[in-house]
Amino acid sequence: MNQNSERPIELVAIINSFNRRSLLERALGSLTEALRSARFPSAIIVFEAGSNDGSSEFLNAWRENHSGENFVLINASPDRGSFSDGVNIGCAEAIVRFPQCRWLLLYETDNCLTTPEPLEKGISLLKREAQLAAAGFTVKQHDGKFYGYGMRFPTALSFVLGQNLAARLNLHAPNNSAWRLSDGIRWRTCDVVFTSPLLVRREAWEQSGGLDAANFPFSDTDLDWAWRCAKLGWKMAIIASDHVVHDNLEQLSAWSANRALDFHRNRFRLLKRHRGKHVGLLKPFLFLRHWLETMILAGPSAADPIAKDKLAKRRQMLRTVWSDYS
């Protein structure tokens, strides 16, 4: 990282690490190189959530080999190892250890930066536009294909229809504003900007209280945070960039093992919080969708292990929908 003893740390990057060592190595390496050539002093904090794939050993070796840099490794405690816990703990450590830091970069193991330019533009934009809580970036995969950067706040209709049908009907598409140009930075706003990566204004993070780890430990935690920020008067920006990659190379984290149930539980909770308690009236319609999905999957599941696993998850949702998927 860029080390200037005469200037305090301005930006701290927060990384969650959990069982994706090959992605972690690429992500941490690219981030370190970008920060070393940036025009602001920086640090990196990694939250290791209990990996068993060699990630922890790699990080310990990295720390030893980069002892002259501002690199901090935090190991999760047994009761605080979720994604939201990692972000919150990492950000809290950043503020305590580097009290003059102004920017928090939420950076994931499936991210890569090819230059420091996106971060420098992000900082410049946040300094210029006081209403912005955070700035994300247009991202692509390693093969150059476009990857989604955000979405509009979800509705009850999109939840009832299910993710696949809602996506086909474009119900989750970002409600982008028109592109603007400020000091050579092309940017726009939308409701939710995903944390992959996301440059956050420290004041907005502290005012919002960070992620709600109790109610949204994994799924929809970024949606809830963006929604709470919006209610406080903040906005989210997207900066046009060709230098940011978001690509998991089809390596899903072990955090994704219960993705379907987690999604429904947290999306239901999210909508109740931000759309109102009347969302509870959706349960019969959700039950009907799960029943239809179960019927569709029942035939193929006999010969297809993937269909069998999906069928088991739909049956679980049929049983739990009446208790808010708990």
Contacts in CASP RR format, 6 or more apart in sequence:
PFRMAT RR
TARGET T0000
AUTHOR 0000-0000-0000
METHOD contacts of the structure
MODEL  1
MNQNSERPIELVAIINSFNRRSLLERALGSLTEALRSARFPSAIIVFEAG
SNDGSSEFLNAWRENHSGENFVLINASPDRGSFSDGVNIGCAEAIVRFPQ
CRWLLLYETDNCLTTPEPLEKGISLLKREAQLAAAGFTVKQHDGKFYGYG
MRFPTALSFVLGQNLAARLNLHAPNNSAWRLSDGIRWRTCDVVFTSPLLV
RREAWEQSGGLDAANFPFSDTDLDWAWRCAKLGWKMAIIASDHVVHDNLE
QLSAWSANRALDFHRNRFRLLKRHRGKHVGLLKPFLFLRHWLETMILAGP
SAADPIAKDKLAKRRQMLRTVWSDYS
1 32 0 8 1.000
1 35 0 8 1.000
1 36 0 8 1.000
1 38 0 8 1.000
1 41 0 8 1.000
1 42 0 8 1.000
1 43 0 8 1.000
1 44 0 8 1.000
1 69 0 8 1.000
1 70 0 8 1.000
1 71 0 8 1.000
2 35 0 8 1.000
2 36 0 8 1.000
2 37 0 8 1.000
2 38 0 8 1.000
2 39 0 8 1.000
2 40 0 8 1.000
2 41 0 8 1.000
2 42 0 8 1.000
3 41 0 8 1.000
3 68 0 8 1.000
3 69 0 8 1.000
3 70 0 8 1.000
4 41 0 8 1.000
7 40 0 8 1.000
7 41 0 8 1.000
8 41 0 8 1.000
8 98 0 8 1.000
8 100 0 8 1.000
8 101 0 8 1.000
9 41 0 8 1.000
9 42 0 8 1.000
9 43 0 8 1.000
9 70 0 8 1.000
9 98 0 8 1.000
9 100 0 8 1.000
9 101 0 8 1.000
10 40 0 8 1.000
10 41 0 8 1.000
10 42 0 8 1.000
10 100 0 8 1.000
10 101 0 8 1.000
10 102 0 8 1.000
10 103 0 8 1.000
10 123 0 8 1.000
11 35 0 8 1.000
11 38 0 8 1.000
11 40 0 8 1.000
11 41 0 8 1.000
11 42 0 8 1.000
11 43 0 8 1.000
11 101 0 8 1.000
11 102 0 8 1.000
11 103 0 8 1.000
11 104 0 8 1.000
11 105 0 8 1.000
11 119 0 8 1.000
11 123 0 8 1.000
11 199 0 8 1.000
12 42 0 8 1.000
12 43 0 8 1.000
12 44 0 8 1.000
12 45 0 8 1.000
12 91 0 8 1.000
12 94 0 8 1.000
12 98 0 8 1.000
12 101 0 8 1.000
12 103 0 8 1.000
12 104 0 8 1.000
12 105 0 8 1.000
13 31 0 8 1.000
13 35 0 8 1.000
13 42 0 8 1.000
13 43 0 8 1.000
13 44 0 8 1.000
13 45 0 8 1.000
13 105 0 8 1.000
13 107 0 8 1.000
14 45 0 8 1.000
14 47 0 8 1.000
14 86 0 8 1.000
14 87 0 8 1.000
14 90 0 8 1.000
14 91 0 8 1.000
14 94 0 8 1.000
14 104 0 8 1.000
14 105 0 8 1.000
14 106 0 8 1.000
14 107 0 8 1.000
15 24 0 8 1.000
15 27 0 8 1.000
15 28 0 8 1.000
15 31 0 8 1.000
15 44 0 8 1.000
15 45 0 8 1.000
15 46 0 8 1.000
15 47 0 8 1.000
15 107 0 8 1.000
15 108 0 8 1.000
15 109 0 8 1.000
16 47 0 8 1.000
16 49 0 8 1.000
16 83 0 8 1.000
16 86 0 8 1.000
16 87 0 8 1.000
16 108 0 8 1.000
16 109 0 8 1.000
17 24 0 8 1.000
17 46 0 8 1.000
17 47 0 8 1.000
17 48 0 8 1.000
17 49 0 8 1.000
17 51 0 8 1.000
17 55 0 8 1.000
17 56 0 8 1.000
17 59 0 8 1.000
17 109 0 8 1.000
18 48 0 8 1.000
18 49 0 8 1.000
18 50 0 8 1.000
18 51 0 8 1.000
18 55 0 8 1.000
18 83 0 8 1.000
18 253 0 8 1.000
18 254 0 8 1.000
18 255 0 8 1.000
19 50 0 8 1.000
19 51 0 8 1.000
19 52 0 8 1.000
19 53 0 8 1.000
19 55 0 8 1.000
19 253 0 8 1.000
19 254 0 8 1.000
20 51 0 8 1.000
20 53 0 8 1.000
20 55 0 8 1.000
20 109 0 8 1.000
20 110 0 8 1.000
20 248 0 8 1.000
20 251 0 8 1.000
20 253 0 8 1.000
21 51 0 8 1.000
21 53 0 8 1.000
21 54 0 8 1.000
21 55 0 8 1.000
21 58 0 8 1.000
22 249 0 8 1.000
22 251 0 8 1.000
23 109 0 8 1.000
23 110 0 8 1.000
23 248 0 8 1.000
23 249 0 8 1.000
23 251 0 8 1.000
24 55 0 8 1.000
24 58 0 8 1.000
24 59 0 8 1.000
24 109 0 8 1.000
25 58 0 8 1.000
26 112 0 8 1.000
27 107 0 8 1.000
27 108 0 8 1.000
27 109 0 8 1.000
27 110 0 8 1.000
27 111 0 8 1.000
27 112 0 8 1.000
28 44 0 8 1.000
28 46 0 8 1.000
28 62 0 8 1.000
30 111 0 8 1.000
30 112 0 8 1.000
30 113 0 8 1.000
30 114 0 8 1.000
31 44 0 8 1.000
31 107 0 8 1.000
31 111 0 8 1.000
31 112 0 8 1.000
31 113 0 8 1.000
32 44 0 8 1.000
32 66 0 8 1.000
32 69 0 8 1.000
34 113 0 8 1.000
34 114 0 8 1.000
34 115 0 8 1.000
34 116 0 8 1.000
34 119 0 8 1.000
35 42 0 8 1.000
35 44 0 8 1.000
35 116 0 8 1.000
35 119 0 8 1.000
37 115 0 8 1.000
37 116 0 8 1.000
38 116 0 8 1.000
38 119 0 8 1.000
38 120 0 8 1.000
39 116 0 8 1.000
39 120 0 8 1.000
40 120 0 8 1.000
40 123 0 8 1.000
41 70 0 8 1.000
42 70 0 8 1.000
43 70 0 8 1.000
43 71 0 8 1.000
43 72 0 8 1.000
43 94 0 8 1.000
43 97 0 8 1.000
43 98 0 8 1.000
43 101 0 8 1.000
44 69 0 8 1.000
44 70 0 8 1.000
44 71 0 8 1.000
44 72 0 8 1.000
45 72 0 8 1.000
45 73 0 8 1.000
45 74 0 8 1.000
45 90 0 8 1.000
45 93 0 8 1.000
45 94 0 8 1.000
45 97 0 8 1.000
46 59 0 8 1.000
46 71 0 8 1.000
46 72 0 8 1.000
46 73 0 8 1.000
46 74 0 8 1.000
47 74 0 8 1.000
47 76 0 8 1.000
47 85 0 8 1.000
47 86 0 8 1.000
47 87 0 8 1.000
47 89 0 8 1.000
47 90 0 8 1.000
48 55 0 8 1.000
48 56 0 8 1.000
48 59 0 8 1.000
48 73 0 8 1.000
48 74 0 8 1.000
48 75 0 8 1.000
48 76 0 8 1.000
49 76 0 8 1.000
49 81 0 8 1.000
49 82 0 8 1.000
49 83 0 8 1.000
49 85 0 8 1.000
49 86 0 8 1.000
50 56 0 8 1.000
50 75 0 8 1.000
50 76 0 8 1.000
50 81 0 8 1.000
56 75 0 8 1.000
59 73 0 8 1.000
60 73 0 8 1.000
62 71 0 8 1.000
63 71 0 8 1.000
63 73 0 8 1.000
70 98 0 8 1.000
72 93 0 8 1.000
72 97 0 8 1.000
74 86 0 8 1.000
74 89 0 8 1.000
74 90 0 8 1.000
74 93 0 8 1.000
76 85 0 8 1.000
76 86 0 8 1.000
76 89 0 8 1.000
80 86 0 8 1.000
80 89 0 8 1.000
80 213 0 8 1.000
82 213 0 8 1.000
82 217 0 8 1.000
82 218 0 8 1.000
82 255 0 8 1.000
83 217 0 8 1.000
83 218 0 8 1.000
83 221 0 8 1.000
83 255 0 8 1.000
84 211 0 8 1.000
84 212 0 8 1.000
84 213 0 8 1.000
84 216 0 8 1.000
84 217 0 8 1.000
84 218 0 8 1.000
84 221 0 8 1.000
85 213 0 8 1.000
85 217 0 8 1.000
87 106 0 8 1.000
87 195 0 8 1.000
87 210 0 8 1.000
87 211 0 8 1.000
87 221 0 8 1.000
88 210 0 8 1.000
88 211 0 8 1.000
88 213 0 8 1.000
91 104 0 8 1.000
91 205 0 8 1.000
91 210 0 8 1.000
94 101 0 8 1.000
94 104 0 8 1.000
95 101 0 8 1.000
95 202 0 8 1.000
95 206 0 8 1.000
101 202 0 8 1.000
102 201 0 8 1.000
102 202 0 8 1.000
103 123 0 8 1.000
103 126 0 8 1.000
103 199 0 8 1.000
103 200 0 8 1.000
103 201 0 8 1.000
103 202 0 8 1.000
104 199 0 8 1.000
104 200 0 8 1.000
104 202 0 8 1.000
104 205 0 8 1.000
105 119 0 8 1.000
105 197 0 8 1.000
105 198 0 8 1.000
105 199 0 8 1.000
105 200 0 8 1.000
106 195 0 8 1.000
106 196 0 8 1.000
106 197 0 8 1.000
106 198 0 8 1.000
106 199 0 8 1.000
106 200 0 8 1.000
107 197 0 8 1.000
108 195 0 8 1.000
108 196 0 8 1.000
108 197 0 8 1.000
108 246 0 8 1.000
109 253 0 8 1.000
110 196 0 8 1.000
110 246 0 8 1.000
110 247 0 8 1.000
110 248 0 8 1.000
110 249 0 8 1.000
110 251 0 8 1.000
111 139 0 8 1.000
111 196 0 8 1.000
111 197 0 8 1.000
111 244 0 8 1.000
111 245 0 8 1.000
111 246 0 8 1.000
112 142 0 8 1.000
112 244 0 8 1.000
112 245 0 8 1.000
112 247 0 8 1.000
113 119 0 8 1.000
113 197 0 8 1.000
113 243 0 8 1.000
113 244 0 8 1.000
113 245 0 8 1.000
114 243 0 8 1.000
114 244 0 8 1.000
114 245 0 8 1.000
115 243 0 8 1.000
117 241 0 8 1.000
117 243 0 8 1.000
118 137 0 8 1.000
118 239 0 8 1.000
118 241 0 8 1.000
118 243 0 8 1.000
118 244 0 8 1.000
119 199 0 8 1.000
121 185 0 8 1.000
121 239 0 8 1.000
121 241 0 8 1.000
122 135 0 8 1.000
122 136 0 8 1.000
122 185 0 8 1.000
122 199 0 8 1.000
122 239 0 8 1.000
123 199 0 8 1.000
124 183 0 8 1.000
124 185 0 8 1.000
125 132 0 8 1.000
125 135 0 8 1.000
125 182 0 8 1.000
125 185 0 8 1.000
125 187 0 8 1.000
125 237 0 8 1.000
125 239 0 8 1.000
126 132 0 8 1.000
126 134 0 8 1.000
126 135 0 8 1.000
126 199 0 8 1.000
126 201 0 8 1.000
128 182 0 8 1.000
128 183 0 8 1.000
129 182 0 8 1.000
129 237 0 8 1.000
131 233 0 8 1.000
131 234 0 8 1.000
131 235 0 8 1.000
132 189 0 8 1.000
132 201 0 8 1.000
132 234 0 8 1.000
132 235 0 8 1.000
132 236 0 8 1.000
132 237 0 8 1.000
133 200 0 8 1.000
133 201 0 8 1.000
133 204 0 8 1.000
133 205 0 8 1.000
133 208 0 8 1.000
133 229 0 8 1.000
133 234 0 8 1.000
133 235 0 8 1.000
133 236 0 8 1.000
134 193 0 8 1.000
134 198 0 8 1.000
134 199 0 8 1.000
134 200 0 8 1.000
134 201 0 8 1.000
134 204 0 8 1.000
134 229 0 8 1.000
134 234 0 8 1.000
134 236 0 8 1.000
134 237 0 8 1.000
135 187 0 8 1.000
135 193 0 8 1.000
135 198 0 8 1.000
135 199 0 8 1.000
135 236 0 8 1.000
135 237 0 8 1.000
135 238 0 8 1.000
135 239 0 8 1.000
136 149 0 8 1.000
136 193 0 8 1.000
136 194 0 8 1.000
136 197 0 8 1.000
136 198 0 8 1.000
136 199 0 8 1.000
136 236 0 8 1.000
136 237 0 8 1.000
136 238 0 8 1.000
136 239 0 8 1.000
137 149 0 8 1.000
137 197 0 8 1.000
137 238 0 8 1.000
137 239 0 8 1.000
137 240 0 8 1.000
137 241 0 8 1.000
137 244 0 8 1.000
138 146 0 8 1.000
138 149 0 8 1.000
138 238 0 8 1.000
138 239 0 8 1.000
138 240 0 8 1.000
138 241 0 8 1.000
138 242 0 8 1.000
138 244 0 8 1.000
139 147 0 8 1.000
139 148 0 8 1.000
139 149 0 8 1.000
139 196 0 8 1.000
139 241 0 8 1.000
139 244 0 8 1.000
139 245 0 8 1.000
139 246 0 8 1.000
140 146 0 8 1.000
140 147 0 8 1.000
140 242 0 8 1.000
140 244 0 8 1.000
140 245 0 8 1.000
140 246 0 8 1.000
140 247 0 8 1.000
141 147 0 8 1.000
141 245 0 8 1.000
141 246 0 8 1.000
141 247 0 8 1.000
142 245 0 8 1.000
142 247 0 8 1.000
142 249 0 8 1.000
147 246 0 8 1.000
147 247 0 8 1.000
148 194 0 8 1.000
148 246 0 8 1.000
149 174 0 8 1.000
149 193 0 8 1.000
149 194 0 8 1.000
149 196 0 8 1.000
149 238 0 8 1.000
149 246 0 8 1.000
150 174 0 8 1.000
150 190 0 8 1.000
150 191 0 8 1.000
150 192 0 8 1.000
150 193 0 8 1.000
150 194 0 8 1.000
150 238 0 8 1.000
151 172 0 8 1.000
151 173 0 8 1.000
151 174 0 8 1.000
151 190 0 8 1.000
151 191 0 8 1.000
151 192 0 8 1.000
151 194 0 8 1.000
151 223 0 8 1.000
152 172 0 8 1.000
152 173 0 8 1.000
152 174 0 8 1.000
152 175 0 8 1.000
152 190 0 8 1.000
152 191 0 8 1.000
152 192 0 8 1.000
153 191 0 8 1.000
153 192 0 8 1.000
153 223 0 8 1.000
153 226 0 8 1.000
153 227 0 8 1.000
153 230 0 8 1.000
153 274 0 8 1.000
154 171 0 8 1.000
154 172 0 8 1.000
154 223 0 8 1.000
154 267 0 8 1.000
154 270 0 8 1.000
154 271 0 8 1.000
155 171 0 8 1.000
155 271 0 8 1.000
155 275 0 8 1.000
156 271 0 8 1.000
156 275 0 8 1.000
156 279 0 8 1.000
156 282 0 8 1.000
157 166 0 8 1.000
157 171 0 8 1.000
158 166 0 8 1.000
158 171 0 8 1.000
158 172 0 8 1.000
159 166 0 8 1.000
159 267 0 8 1.000
159 268 0 8 1.000
159 271 0 8 1.000
159 282 0 8 1.000
159 286 0 8 1.000
160 282 0 8 1.000
160 285 0 8 1.000
160 286 0 8 1.000
160 289 0 8 1.000
161 169 0 8 1.000
161 171 0 8 1.000
161 289 0 8 1.000
162 289 0 8 1.000
163 263 0 8 1.000
166 172 0 8 1.000
174 190 0 8 1.000
174 191 0 8 1.000
174 192 0 8 1.000
174 238 0 8 1.000
175 190 0 8 1.000
175 191 0 8 1.000
176 188 0 8 1.000
176 189 0 8 1.000
176 190 0 8 1.000
176 238 0 8 1.000
177 188 0 8 1.000
177 189 0 8 1.000
177 190 0 8 1.000
178 188 0 8 1.000
179 186 0 8 1.000
179 187 0 8 1.000
179 188 0 8 1.000
179 240 0 8 1.000
180 186 0 8 1.000
180 187 0 8 1.000
180 188 0 8 1.000
185 239 0 8 1.000
186 239 0 8 1.000
186 240 0 8 1.000
187 237 0 8 1.000
187 238 0 8 1.000
187 239 0 8 1.000
187 240 0 8 1.000
188 237 0 8 1.000
188 238 0 8 1.000
189 235 0 8 1.000
189 236 0 8 1.000
189 237 0 8 1.000
189 238 0 8 1.000
190 236 0 8 1.000
190 238 0 8 1.000
191 226 0 8 1.000
191 227 0 8 1.000
191 230 0 8 1.000
191 236 0 8 1.000
192 222 0 8 1.000
192 223 0 8 1.000
192 226 0 8 1.000
192 227 0 8 1.000
192 236 0 8 1.000
193 222 0 8 1.000
193 226 0 8 1.000
193 236 0 8 1.000
193 237 0 8 1.000
193 238 0 8 1.000
194 222 0 8 1.000
195 222 0 8 1.000
196 246 0 8 1.000
197 244 0 8 1.000
197 246 0 8 1.000
198 222 0 8 1.000
204 229 0 8 1.000
204 232 0 8 1.000
204 234 0 8 1.000
207 232 0 8 1.000
208 225 0 8 1.000
208 228 0 8 1.000
208 229 0 8 1.000
208 232 0 8 1.000
208 234 0 8 1.000
210 225 0 8 1.000
211 221 0 8 1.000
211 222 0 8 1.000
211 224 0 8 1.000
211 225 0 8 1.000
212 221 0 8 1.000
212 224 0 8 1.000
212 225 0 8 1.000
212 228 0 8 1.000
213 221 0 8 1.000
215 224 0 8 1.000
215 266 0 8 1.000
215 269 0 8 1.000
215 273 0 8 1.000
216 224 0 8 1.000
216 266 0 8 1.000
216 269 0 8 1.000
216 270 0 8 1.000
218 255 0 8 1.000
218 262 0 8 1.000
218 266 0 8 1.000
219 259 0 8 1.000
219 262 0 8 1.000
219 263 0 8 1.000
219 265 0 8 1.000
219 266 0 8 1.000
219 267 0 8 1.000
220 263 0 8 1.000
220 266 0 8 1.000
220 267 0 8 1.000
220 269 0 8 1.000
220 270 0 8 1.000
221 266 0 8 1.000
223 270 0 8 1.000
224 270 0 8 1.000
224 273 0 8 1.000
224 274 0 8 1.000
226 236 0 8 1.000
227 270 0 8 1.000
227 273 0 8 1.000
227 274 0 8 1.000
229 236 0 8 1.000
230 236 0 8 1.000
260 310 0 8 1.000
260 313 0 8 1.000
260 317 0 8 1.000
261 313 0 8 1.000
261 316 0 8 1.000
261 317 0 8 1.000
261 320 0 8 1.000
261 325 0 8 1.000
264 286 0 8 1.000
264 317 0 8 1.000
264 321 0 8 1.000
264 325 0 8 1.000
265 320 0 8 1.000
265 324 0 8 1.000
265 325 0 8 1.000
265 326 0 8 1.000
268 279 0 8 1.000
268 280 0 8 1.000
268 282 0 8 1.000
268 286 0 8 1.000
268 324 0 8 1.000
268 325 0 8 1.000
269 324 0 8 1.000
271 279 0 8 1.000
271 282 0 8 1.000
272 279 0 8 1.000
272 280 0 8 1.000
283 321 0 8 1.000
283 322 0 8 1.000
286 321 0 8 1.000
287 318 0 8 1.000
287 321 0 8 1.000
287 322 0 8 1.000
290 314 0 8 1.000
290 317 0 8 1.000
290 318 0 8 1.000
290 321 0 8 1.000
291 318 0 8 1.000
293 314 0 8 1.000
294 311 0 8 1.000
294 314 0 8 1.000
294 315 0 8 1.000
294 318 0 8 1.000
297 307 0 8 1.000
297 310 0 8 1.000
297 311 0 8 1.000
297 314 0 8 1.000
298 311 0 8 1.000
299 307 0 8 1.000
300 307 0 8 1.000
301 307 0 8 1.000
301 308 0 8 1.000
301 310 0 8 1.000
301 311 0 8 1.000
302 308 0 8 1.000
317 325 0 8 1.000
320 326 0 8 1.000
END
